[in-house]
Amino acid sequence: MKEPKEKHRSFGSVIRIIVLIVALGVFCYAGWQLYLIYHGYAAAGSEYDNLKNEFTTPNSGADTSSDEASDSSPDGSAAASSEGGDSSSADETVSWPAIEDAEPPVDVDWNDLKSINPDIVGWLYIDAEDNISYPICNGTDNSYYLHHTFRKEALFAGSIFMDYNNSGEFTDPNTVIYGHNMKNGSMFGMLKFIKGQKKYDSDPYFWILTPKGNYRYHIYAAFDTAVDSDTYTLFSANGPEFLAWEQKMQGKSEVANSVPLTADDKTVTLSTCTSDSSTRCVILGKCVSTAKPVKS
């Protein structure tokens, strides 16, 4: 009777060893994945910081102050503000500079940048979150630049990139631009803060700089939405249907604003993930530059 017991004990020891090996393997794998992620954060920060220093220079002619602000936005609108927090106040209005003909805050060396990657179609600069200053890539799908840099090198942080269904010239009624919500605040990690009224009121504009021209966008909506919502609708042409969509998006906004909308607007939608895998944070702005994007 002893022999079966010994065999049972031996079998139990083997099972315990296998379980320990599997557990150790899972632990090592998880540790390796964490290393890759945080190494990716550091690598992305270094990569894009160097890029900004190498391919952009401050524009000495730009005036980003509001000292000479008009009584309303360039669209003829004014937004409410609150001294005490993110809630708006109907008794106070924010004055923003007339910016249609303003100079962009940075200049881009397009010749050198395009020589690195011809897929780069623009440069995004957000006034209220000026650490969001990145090149915009446009690939043949929505997967490649999710985990590849502007140099086409594999990296978890990926790139800021345009939906491949868009024209690449920012001439579509709705152009969608994606970026990772990085935990270290890089890429689109700071985008969510524009949903705060106080942050929005501080400067509700962003820039798209391109080889053909520089375009300023007035933010008219900021909110969280489902991954499959109609926020990501792409229109073949401007018209009443597009205007109805714009107004619907503005109605969802978590920031109060009275930006006027028209059927011939050119919207850019910035999109990033949230802690909820089924939800995305989106920021929508309409082009308010005197020079609008025009197809070749």
Order of alpha helices (4+ residues) and beta strands (2+ residues): alpha-beta-beta-beta-beta-alpha-beta-beta-beta-beta-alpha-beta-beta-alpha-beta-beta
